[in-house]
Amino acid sequence: MDERFDVPSLLDELTLEEKASLVSGSGFWWTRRIERLGIGSIQVSDGPHGLRKQERRGDHTGSGDSVPATCFPTASALASTWDRDLVREVGVAIGEEARAQGVAVVLGPGINLKRDPRCGRNFEYLSEDPVVAGELGAAMVHGIQSQGIGTSLKHFAANNQETDRLRVSADIDERPLRELYLGGFERVVRDAGPWTVMCSYNRINGVYASQDPWLLTEVLRGEWGFDGLVVSDWGAVDDPIAAVAAGLDLEMPSTGGASARRIAAAVAAGELDENVLDVAIGRLLQLIGRTMPAVEAGGDLRATEHHALARRAAADAVVVLRNDRDLLPIELAAGRIAVIGAFAAEPRFQGTGSSKVNPLRVDDALTELRRAVAPGVEVTYAPGFGIDDPSADLAGLREEATATATGADLVVCFLGLPPSYESEGYDRDHLDLPAEQVALLDAVAAANDQVVVVLANGGVVAVSEWEQRAGALVEAWLGGQAGGGGVVDVLVGAVDPAGRLAETIPRRLADVPSFANFPGEDRHVRYGEGLFVGYRHHDAVEGPVAYPFGHGCSYTTFAWSDLAVEVLDPTSGGASSWRGDDLVRVRATVANVGERPGRAVAQLYVGRPDAPVPGPPRELRDFAKVALAPGEAAEVTFHLRERDLSVWSPRAAGWVRHPGAVEIAVGASSRDLPLTATVEVPGLPVQLDLDRHSTLAEWLDHPVGHEVLVEAFRRSPAGDLTPLLDDPDRRRMLGSFPLARLVTMLGADGERDVVADLLAQPDA
Ligand code: BGC
């Protein structure tokens, strides 16, 4: 860290007005400068899949100019790689470009959970699972920050929809909030230490994230140890005084001095403690000190290398959903391939909004396929539809496409969502492809039954209605500027498909667990599905899905064997940590039993079937990507720590590991788990504090309360009531009665004595 600032003496020299001015930005992208004290200004830029550095007019809608930069695959694509090393490499490259452009902080990664596939910004988010989002988010932060450039982990927190995003209250129960919606953020903060966190626009349980002391101070800093700066999302602050008081350090963008005036007045009036302001300024100076050395050193853009990396990442993100008739890889030596679909020539490679990169170049799949096929293969093309073009002659385009498909040895159909379908700022209201594309597929498939469909979309689309018309189905996401080459690498088998779904593809929208609770009404959205998000729901109800979480085909075949599970006795690592000693160590072997090299993604799921609190049947806890030559096998080791086996207990206000069975499952997706085992782990039963409202069942479950209650029942004025407890059916039926009401009803009275007796026990 750069030691350029003597913070205490600067704080002495700054006037109140100067201090107040520093906690909001200058213009759209800069922090404020105080020339006379040598406090420089730093520039921040979006993020998250490439740089959007603006030199002239600033905007956060993606409409204005920005300096050309490498556009890497968007987050939903990157997440499908399940590859920490690759995501880190992409982070390093983005960090290098930031250095080269003099940008101090990249506004990303965005790791909000994909609660509902309709969220318009899902292309910018990683996964429906907090472990995938957290692990890959941490890899991105490590990569960017290794270059001396800061990151901004966003949008903290529970920004899971675009509808009404500046106002809506995400109303979430404590357990899903802690386990899912904060889970990924906690992992990145603890494991990677981002230099900034960006608070979200929305409210959480009624409180604006930008003004929530519980979120920004108690949890983020107090519990997780975050030591960086909290910046607001652009325009997220409703009340700047409440925001600073809650732990927000930098309001963006500039408010033209309005916030500074209000904050200075609040301090002068004794309504805001000046120390709070000093702490925020200390964090800003720390950020400047952390980033200035790299910004001053600069660097090279390395455009050629980054394009090659973008292509590798795009290829690794491709998920081959189905390859029934072995249409892939394309190994034709002679003949004709018909390429249909406008996305082949006019690729959709990123989303719309603040993340929109001005790419250094763009490759299209049509050109790349022509380059990649054998010399004797002809590639013909027909667009088949217009992208967001209401004036397109659909019948004419369809006819031309059908003629092109007729007689071809293979048809590759590039379908997907037009830009108008998904964007920052609004959500979808269905998951369908445009009707003209489905009609095109119908016509083409009727003319030729050798059809491969390749999809370009940021959020998932429903495929069940039409996918049987294709022999193979490939999800290529929004693959960045080199996405055209990346998907061709997979189509022709230069790269084995190693992408796996980081989100479920539901059969239809109505199967989505948040279906009826999205996007809410009257400024509230209720997260009524609780913990049962994505596969957690589909697996709990054993409902059909189009393609399950974790799924993806390879051109080779993997076999799973030799599951070994050891329960250890860890000496370190509390419930807050994923990095303490192992509590359970799981080993499994995966072998490539096919003919081609390939990469497996080994996934470890855990279930707690007899836990006293309900939960999903299985949850991902770890994963590993393994490259294997034909005939090769590798042993994978997974580590389960205290936290991996714990749940958040609202009553105990902490993480609790219940004793009992742990179901371990290892395999290739949440629905393909060939290796399973059950082990018993020790744990600490939750010691609930008993009172007169505690139920009979809670009293009986409590080690001390049990004895006290039995004794009280024995000497009750209404006679010995303990036989009641011996009858399992009556005991069960009465189990939910609070003590006070039960004893009164039984005519036993004396409830106060029972509680008093309990409190007199040394261990209670
Ligand atoms: C977005 C952020 C982005 C910011 C600056 C906001 O509208 O939500 O993700 O970083 O604008 O462009």
Residues whose N, C-alpha, C, O or C-beta is under 5 A from the ligand:
A	BS01	BGC	D46 D59 H60 L107 D233 W234 S354
